[in-house]
Amino acid sequence: MTMDIDAILESQHAFFKSGTTLDPRWRSERLKELARALDKWEKPLCDALWADLHKSANEAFLTEIALVRSEISSAARSVRRWARREKVSTPIACMPARSYIVKEPLGTALIVSPWNYPVQLLLNPLVGAIAAGCTAVLKPSPYVPNVSETIERMLSETFPKEYIAVVQGNREINRKLFSCRWDIIFFTGSPSLGRVVMEAAAPNLTPVVLELGGKSPCIIDRSADVELAARRCAWGKTLNSGQTCIAPDYLLVHRDVKDEFVDAFKRQIAILHGENPQLDKHYARMVSDSAFARVSSYLSEGSVLCGGHTDSSQRYIEPTLLGDIAPDSKVMTEEIFGPVFPMIVLDDWGSSFADKVVSFVTSREKPLAFYYFGDEKSGWDLLSRTSSGGSCINDTIMHIANPNLPFGGVGNSGMGSYHGRLSFEAFTHRRSVIVSSRLIDLPFRYMPYRFFGATRKLL
């Protein structure tokens, strides 16, 4: 496999240097090929997602296939415009001249994806790489073997390896891949692995896009529509059984609506998944035994307000709301990545609810998402006093569904963003070009700097 990686990388470097990928029309045709492949392989991909994650075909389409389709459609339609040379204004100090920004593909990309949304989080960055004119090596997760194998078959049938290749394997393969010299690394995963990627990229000064995670807070203010908040929190927390990087991770609830929210959350879980979520075909399972053991261990760190049942034979954890949580407990310091929802109750005693929320959130690492339920004006105020990769007011998750919004983290939750045009930009170098006149050559910039007084006033 090591020799295969070296050979693939060498062939991709050669293919990129041939200039084949530079034509935006050629890139658009490759995107259309990817769209046709996705249509052809939709059912095998959905079957593989069911086998690996117990993800229903409906959820697989909504959270994986449809999002990739949207990205492909937007890029195929717009890539010629995105790639066009851009003229910008020229200051008087540079006159007479014209100034441009040229969009260049970075080159050969490494795209590494996680297991939780293994189709979307591998193929969406690939759309950006193709649109930008890069070649790409893709490394899917070994924790979802059926999906990873299906994607490899789909892409190997669609593209030659010197253009798009898939490499399978475990951490040893990751180490080998990270030791190679790439023109860009696009990594989606945990903050701890993100640090490994940055360290590996540093010797070659390889640019990186890191889509990481973190503990995304969900705020329920006294002004919230509690039933709506409970429904959207229950949906966001149980989508893919909580194995979503932007899932609401913990709750900060105003004491005045705490009991009402708990009752509403119980009702909404039953509406979404039935009285016994274990029987619901739309309720996913933990990806592995170790993930099940880790997430289920959090149940002992607070009082169970609803849910709490588990079945290790199916890696099933019931959607669970936890109360009486210590702020320094594991469930409040580790990213949960499962359907356990710890709740901390705050009030207005001593200082305002908003001040306490800001103090709590800003004392921790910057999250990938921030969710607020309540009066919109208060939501904007809280957003102005905190920082996160993305956010929703009176919703969860949905900011990822708008391709016109950047998706990415900040600080510990990542760097760089993508989706829509930003996916193209992520794999593109913006090259500055100035074209100076050959007819006029003003003397003010040359030594011995005559007319300096006049030049200084002009500049």
GUVEXSE-485771 format. One record per residue: x, y, z of N, C-alpha, C, CB in turn. Coordinates in steps of 0.1 Angstrom, whole numbers, plus 5000, padded with zeros to 4 digits. Glycine has a CB too. Example, Ala and Ser with C-alpha at 12.3 -4.5 7.8 and 13.67 -1.06 7.14 Angstrom:
<nodes>
513249435078512349555078513249675078511349555090/512849785071513749895071512950005079514149945057/
</nodes>
This chain:
<nodes>
500849885000500050005000500950135000499150005012/502050125007502950245008503450274994504150215017/503850174986504350194972503150244964504850064967/501950194966500850244959500550384961499550164962/500650434973500450574976501550664969500550604992/502750614970503850694963503550694948505250634966/503150584942502950574928501750664924502650434924/500650654932499450744929499850884930498350704940/500550924940500951064942501751114930501651094955/502751034926503551074915502751084902504650964913/501850994900501051004888500051124888500150874886/499551154900498751274901499451404899498051274914/500751414904501551524901501751544886502951514909/502051434879502251434865501051484858502751304860/499851424862498651454855498351604857497451374861/498551654869498251794871499151884863498451834886/500451854862501451934855501151924840502851884857/500351824835499951824821499051934817499351694818/498452004827497552114824496152074820498052194813/495851944820494451904816493351964825494351744817/493651984838492552024847492352174847492851984861/493152254839493052394839491852454833494352454833/491252384823490152434816488852424824489952354802/488252534827486952524835485852444829486452664838/485852444816484752364809485052214811484752394794/486352174812486652034814486252004829488152014812/486552094838486152064852484652054853486652184861/483852134846482452124847481951994842481752234838/482551934831482151804826482551694836482851774813/483651704844483951614854482951614865485351634859/482451734869481451744879480151674875481151894883/479851694862478551624857478751474857478251674843/479951424855480251284856480051234870481651254851/480551314880480351284894478851274897481051384903/478051374892476651374894475951244889475951494888/476351204877475751084871476150964880476251064857/477450964884477850844893477050844906479350854895/476850954912476050964924474650914922476051104930/474050944911472750894908472750744906472150954895/473750694899473850544896474050474909474950524886/474850524918475350454930474450494943476750484933/473450564941472650614953472150494961471450694948/471550394955471050284963472150204970470250194954/473250164963474350104970474950184982475450064960/474950314980475450404991474550405002475650544986/473250404999472250405010472250265017470850435005/472350165010472450025016473650015025472549915005/474850075021476050075029475850155041477250125020/475250275040474950355052474050285062474350485048/473150205057472250125066473150015073471150065059/473949955066474749845071475749895082475549775060/476350015080477350065089476850145100478350155081/475750225098475250315108473750305111475550455103/473150205105471650195107470950325103471350155122/471550385092470950515088469950485077472050605082/468650525079467650495069467850565056466250545075/467250505045467450565032466950705031466650475022/465850735039465350875039466350975045464050885047/466950935056467951025063469251025055468250975077/469550915048470750905040470651005028471050765035/469451015022469251105011469351245016467951075005/468651275027468551415032469851475037467451425043/470651395044471851435051473051405043471851385065/473051325033474251285025474051315010474551135028/473251235004473151244989472651384984472151134984/471551434990471051564985471951674987469751594993/472751674998473651785000474851784990474251775014/475251664987476351644976475751684963476851504976/474551644960473951684947473851834945472551624946/473451904956473352044956474752114953472752094969/475752064960477052114958477552094943478052044967/477351974938477751944924477052034914477451794921/475752044916474952134907475352274907473452124911/475652334919476052464920477452484913476152514934/478352394916479652404911479752394896480652304917/479052284890479052264876478452384868478252134873/477452444874476852564868477652684869475452584874/478452694879479152824882480652824880478852864896/481252714878482752704878483452794868483152564876/482852814856483452894846483453044851482752884833/482453084858482353214864483353234875480953254868/483353134884484253134896485753144892484053014905/486053074881487453064877487953184868487652934869/486953264864487353374855488353474862486053454851/489253524854490153624858489353754863491153664847/489753804875488953914881489754044881488653874896/489254144875489854274875489554354887489454354862/490554414893490354494905490954634902491054434918/490654734911491054864909492554874912490354964918/493154984906494655004907494855144913495354994893/495655144924495855274930496755364922496555264944/496755494925497555584916499055564917497255734921/499455504928500955474930501455374919501255424944/500455294914500855184905500655224890500155054908/500055344888499655384875500855414866498755504875/500755394853499655344846499755184845499555404831/498655124850498654974850497254924852499654924862/497154794850495854724853496154614863495154674840/495154574872495454474882494354364881495354544896/494854244884493954124882494254024894494154064869/493153944896493353824905493053704896492353834917/494053614895493953494887493753374897495253474878/492753294894492453184902493153054898490853154903/494153014906494952894902494552774911496452924903/494452654905494352534914495652514922494052414906/495452474935496652454943497452344939496152434958/496852234933497552124928496951994932498952124933/497751904939497251774944496751784958498351674942/495551744960494851754973494751624980493551824972/494951624993494551505002493251545009495751465011/492251455008490951485015490751365024489851495005/490651385037490451285047489151315054491651285058/488351215055486951225060486651135072485951205049/485751175080485351085092484250995088484951175103/483750925098482750815096481350855098483050705105/481050975104479651005108478751045096479651115118/479351115087478651145074479651115063478151295073/479850985061480950945053480850965038481150795054/479650995033479451025019479651185017478050985013/478851255025478851405023480151465026477751465033/480851415037482051485042483251435034482251455057/483151345025484251305016483951365002484351155014/482751364998482451404984482251554983481251334979/481751624993481651774992482951844990480951825004/483951804998485251864995485851824981486251825006/485551704977485951664963485351754953485551514961/484051794955483451884945484252014944482051914949/484752064956485552184955486852164948485752234969/487452044951488752014944488652004929489351884950/487551944925487351924910487052064904486151834907/486252144911485852274905487052364904484852344914/487952354914489152434914490252394904489752444928/490152264899491152214890492252134896491752324882/491952084908492952004915492851854912492852024930/493851774914493651634915493451594930494951554909/493051474933492751444947492951304950491251494950/493451284962493551144968492551154980494951104973/491651054981490651054991490850945001489251044985/490750975014490950875024489750865033492250905033/488850765030487650755038487950685051486550675030/486950675060487150625073487050465073486150675083/487950395080487850255081486650205090489150195086/486150305098485050265107483650245100484850375118/483650285088482450255080482850175067481650385076/483250055069483849975057482949965045484349845062/481649945047480849925036480650055028479449875040/480550165034480450295027481750325020480150405037/482850305027484150335021484450245009485350315032/484150125010484350034998483450074986484049885002/482150114989481250154979481750274972479850174984/482150374980482650504974483950474965483050604985/484750384970485950354962485550294948486850254969/484650204949484150144936483550244927483150024939/482750334933482050434925483050524918481050514934/484050574926484950674920485950604911485750744931/486350484913487350414904486650384891487850284911/485350364891484650344879484450474871483250284882/484550584878484250714872485450784867483450804881/486550784875487750864872488950774872487850974882/489950814864491250744865492050784878492150774853/492850694883493550714895494550834895494250594900/495050864883495950974882495251104884496650974869/493851104884493051224886492351214900491951234875/491551114902490951094915491150954920489351124914/491750944932492050804937491550794952493550774937/491250674955490750644969491750554975489350584970/492250584987493150504995492550455008494550574998/492450325010491850275022492950235032490950145019/492550235045493450185055493250245069494850215051/494150215078493950255092494950375095494250145102/495350385108496150495112497550495105496350505127/498050375103499350355096499350425082499750215095/498250405075498050465062497950615063496850405055/497250655074497150805076498450865078496250825088/499350795086500650855089501450865076501350765099/501350755068502050765055501550875046501950625048/500250895046499650995037500051135042498150985038/500051155055500451285061501851315059500051295076/502751215058504151235056504451275042504951105060/503551255032503751295018503651445017502851215009/504151495006504051635003502851664994505351684996/501851734999500651774992500651924990499351725000/499751964981499552104979498452164988499252134964/497652074993496652115003496151985010495452194997/495851995023495251885030493851935035496151835042/492851865032491451905037491051785047490451915025/490951815059490751715070489451745078491951705079/488651645079487451655088487551555099486151645080/487551595111487651505122487751575136488951415121/488351515145488351565159489451675160488551455169/489351765170490451855172491751795175490051955184/491751685183493051615186493751565173492851495195/492951505164493651465151493951585142492651375144/493151695144493551815136494951865140492451915139/495251855152496651895156497651805150496751885172/497351675149498351585142498551625128497751435143/497451655121497451695107498351825105496051725101/498051925114498852045113500352025115498352145123/500651935125502051905128502751835116502151815140/501951745109502451675097502651765086501551555094/501751865085501851955073502852065075500452025071/503352095087504252205090505552195082504452215104/506252075082507552075076507552115061508151935076/506452095054506352135040505552255038505652015032/505152325049504252445049503052415040505052565043/502452305041501252265034500052335039501052115033/499352405031498052465036497052365040497452565026/496352385051495352295056493952365058495852225069/492952285055491552325060491152215070490552325047/490852265082490552175093489052195097491452195105/488252095094486852095099486752005111485852055087/486752065123486851985135485451985142487952045144/485451985155484251975162484252055175483951835166/483752005186483652075198482252065205484052215197/482152135216480952125223480052245220481152115238/479052225211478152325207477052355216477652295192/476952475222475952505232474552525226476352625241/473552495233472152525229471452595240471452385225/471052725238470552815248469052815247471152955246/468352795258466852805259466552915268466252665263/466153035263465853145271464453145275466153275263/464153225285462753235290461753285279462653325302/462253355269461353405258461153305247461953525252/461753185248461653085238460253025236462652965241/459952985224458752905221459252765225458352915206/458852725237459452605243459152475235458952585257/457952465230457552345222458452335209456052345219/458552445203459352455190460752425193459152585183/461252485204462652465208462952315211463052545220/462052255218462152115221462152025209461052065231/461252055199461251975187462551985179460052025178/463052115177464252125169465452085176464352275166/465452085190466652035197466551885196466552075212/465451825198465251675197465751625184463851635201/465251695173465651655160467151665158464951745149/467751785162469151805160470051715168469551945163/469551675180470351585188470251445184469951605203/469151395178468951255175469251225160467551215178/469451325152469951305138471251225138470051445131/471251115131472351025131472750985145473551095124/471750975154471950945168472951035175472350795169/472951155172473851255178475251255173473851225192/475551165163476951155158477051265146477151015153/476951385150476951495141477851605147475551555138/478851655139479751755145479151875149480851785134/477951915143477252035147476052005155476952115135/475951885161474751855169474851945182474851705174/473651985187473752055200474251965210472252105204/475352005217476051925226475551925240477551955226/475252045245474752065258473752185259475852085269/472852185269471852285271472152375282470452215273/471952505280471852605290470452655290472952715288/469652625301468252645301467952745312467452515303/467052845309466552935319465652865329465753055313/465952885342465152815352463652825351465552865366/463152945346461752965345461052865335461453105340/461852815325461252725315461852585316461452785301/462552555326463252425327462252305327464052415340/461252315336460252195337459452185324459352215349/459052305318458352295306459152235295457852445302/460452275294461252215284461452065285462652285284/461652025297461851875299460651795294462151845314/459451845298458251775294458051785279456951845300/458351895273458251915258459251825251458352055254/460451815256461451735250461051585250462851745257/460451535261459951405261458951375251459451365275/457951475249456951455239457551455225455951575240/458451545223458951555209459851435205459851675208/460551375215461251245212460251135208462051205224/459151135215458151025212457551055198457051025223/457251185195456751215182457751175170456351365181/458951205173459951185162460351035161461251255166/460450965172460950825171460050725178462250825178/458850755182457950665188458250645203458050525181/457350565209457550545224458850465226456350475229/459250385217460450305218461350335206460150145219/462250425207463150465196463950345190464050575200/464150245198464950125194464250065182465150025205/462950075181462150015170462050105158460849975174/462550225159462350325148463450305138462450465154/463050285125464050265114464850385111463350215102/464350505116465050625113466050665125464150735111/466250575134467050615146468350535144466450585159/469450605142470750535139471350475152471750635133/472450405150473250335161474650395162473250185159/475250375174476650405176477450335166477150375190/478550395161479250345150480050215154480250445144/480450205167481350105171481050065186482850135169/481549955190481449915204482150015214482049775207/483250065209483950165218483250295219485450195212/482550335208481750455208480550435217481250495194/479950315216478850285225479250295240478250145222/480350235243480850235257481150375262482150145258/481750455254482150585258480850675260483050655247/479950675251478750755252477850705264477950765239/477650575265476850525275477450555289476550375273/478750565290479350595303478950735309480850585302/478450825300478050955304476750945312477851045292/475950845311474650835317474750835332473950705313/475950795337476150795352476550925358477150685356/476751025349477251155354476151255358478151215344/474951215357473851305361472551225363473551415350/471451295366470151235368469451225355469351305379/468951105352468251085339466851145340468150935336/466551245332465251315331464351255321465451465328/464951195311464151105302465151025294463251195292/464650905289465450815282466350725292466350885272/467550695287468550625296468650485293468050635309/467850425284467950275281469050255270466650225276/469750145272470850105262470749955259472250135268/471349915248471349775244472749765236470149735234/473649705243475049695237475049605225476049635248/474149505225474149415213473849485200473149295216/473049595201472749675189473449805189471249695188/474349835199474949965200473950075201475949985189/472850045208471650135209471750215222470350065208/471650345221471450435232470250525230472750525235/469350515239468050595238468350745240467050545249/467650825232467850975235467651005249466851055226/468651065255468651085270468851235274469650995276/468051285282468251415288468751405302466951505288/469851465305470551455318470451585326471951405317/470151575339470151695347471151675359468751725353/471251775367472251775379473651745374471751675389/474151825365475451795358476451895364475351815343/477651835368478751915372479451975360479751835381/479752105360480352175348481652115344480552315351/482352045354483651995351483651845348484652025362/482451785347482251645345482751605330480851595347/482951485327483351445314482351475303483651295314/481051455307479951485297479951635294478651435303/480551715302480551865299481951915294480151935312/482851825294484251865289484651795277485251845300/484051675274484351595262483251615252484651455265/483651615239482551615229481751485229483151645214/480451495230479651375233479551285221478251415238/479151345210479051265197478051145199480351215192/476951175205475951065208474651135213476450965218/473651055216472351105219472151135234471251015214/473151175241473051215255473151365256474151145264/472151425262472051575262472051625276470651605255/473251675281473251725295472651865295474751735299/472051895306471352025308471852095321469852005308/472252215319472552305331471552415331474052355329/471052435343469952535345470652665351468952485355/470352775344470752905349469553005352471652975338/469853105359468753205362469353345362468153175377/468453435367468853575367469353625380467753665362/469553545390469953585403471453625403469753475413/471753745408473153785409473553865396474053675412/473353795385473653855372472653795362475153825367/472553865350471453815341471753685335471353925330/470753615330470853485323471853505311469453445318/471753615304472553635292474053645296472153755284/474353715307475653735312476253595316475753835324/475453515323475853385327476153295315474853315336/475253305305475553225293476853265286474353235283/477053395285478353435279479553395287478253595277/479453405300480553365308480853215307480253405323/479853135307479952995305480552955292478652925308/480053005281480452965268481853015265479453025257/482153145268483453205265484553145274483353355266/484253085285485253025293485852895287484752995307/485152845277485552715270486052745256484352615270/486452635250486952645236485852695227487552515231/486152765216485152815207484552695200485852905196/483152685200482452575194482252585179481152555201/481952475173481652465159480352535156481652325154/479352525165478052585163477552645177477052475158/476652735175476052805187474552815184476652945190/473652765193472252765190471552845201471652625189/470652935197469853015207468353005203470353155207/467552985214466152985212465553095222465452845216/464853185215464253295223464053415214465153335235/463953535220463753655212464953685203463553775222/464653715190465753735181466753835185465153765167/466253955190467154055194468154005205466354175199/467653935214468553875225469453775218467653805236/469053705208469953605201471053685195469153525191/470753795188471853865181472853925192471253985173/472253965203473154015214474153905219472354075225/473653785221474453685225475553645215473653555229/475153645202476053615191477153715191475353615178/476853845194477853945193478853935205477254085194/478553865215479353855227480053715228478553875239/479853625218480453495218481053475204479453385221/481653355202482253325189482053175187483753355189/481753145174481553005170481752995155480152945174/481852865150482052855136480752895128482352705133/479652855133478352885127477352905138477852785116/476052935134475052955145473652955139475353085152/472752935147471352945144470553015155470652805141/469653095151468753155161467353085159468553315160/466853025169465652945169465652825159464453035165/466852765158466952635151468252575155466852665135/468452445150469652375151470052315137469552265162/471252295134471752225123471652295109471152095122/470552375108470152415094471052505087468752475095/472052565094472952655087473852575077473852725097/473952445080474752365071474052345057475152225077/472752365057471952325045471952445035470552295049/472452565039472452675029473852685023472052805037/473952645010475252655003475852795002475152584990/475052895005475453035004476153075017474353125000/476052995027476753025040478052945041475752995052/479053005046480352935049480152825060481453025052/480652715058480652615069482152585073479952475064/482352605086483752585091483752625106484752665083/484952605112485052625126485952745128485652515133/486252775141487152885145487852835158486253015148/489152865158489852825170489952675171489252885183/489552615182489652475184488652395175489352445199/487652465170486752395162487052395147485352455163/488252445143488752435130489252565124487652385121/489652555111490052675104489752655089491652695105/489352765082488952745068487452715068489752645061/486852735056485452705055485252665040484552825058/484052605038483752565024482152555023484252425021/481752505012480352495007480152604996479352515019/479452574986479252664975480552714969478352784980/480552844966481752904960483052884969481553054957/482752884983483952874992484652734991483452895006/483852634986484552504983485552524972483552394979/485152594962486152624951487352704956485452704940/487052804964488052894970489052814979487453014978/488552714986489352644995490552574988488552535003/490352534976491352454968492052544958490752334961/491852684959492352774949493352874955491152854943/494352904947495253014951494853134943496752974948/494653254950494353374943495653444940493353464952/496053444928497353494923497153644918497953404912/497953734924497853874920498753894908498353964932/498253974899498954014886498754154884498453924874/499854224881499754364876500354384863500354464887/499654444854500154464840500454614838499054414830/501754644837502154784837502254834822503454804844/502054954820502155014806503655014802501555154806/503854984789505155004783505355134777505454894773/504255214776504355344769504755454778503055374763/504455444791504755554800505455494812503455624805/506555564816507355514827507655634836508655444822/506755654846506955774855508155754863505655784864/508955864865510255854872510155864887511055974867/509055894893509055914907509455794916507655964912/509355674911509655564919511155524919508855444915/511855584910513255544908514155634916513655554893/515355574921516355654927516955754917517455564933/517255874921517455924935516155994940518556024936/514955944936513655994941513556144940513555954956/513556194928513356334925511856364927513756374910/511556484929510256534932509556464943509356514919/510356424954509856344965508756414972510956304974/508956544974507856624982506556614975508256764983/506456624962505256614954504756474955505456664940/505656374953505256234954504556194967506456144951/505256244978504656214991503256264993505556275002/503056394988501656444989500656364981501656594985/501156324969500256244960499856114966500956224947/500856044973500555914979499855924992501955834981/
</nodes>
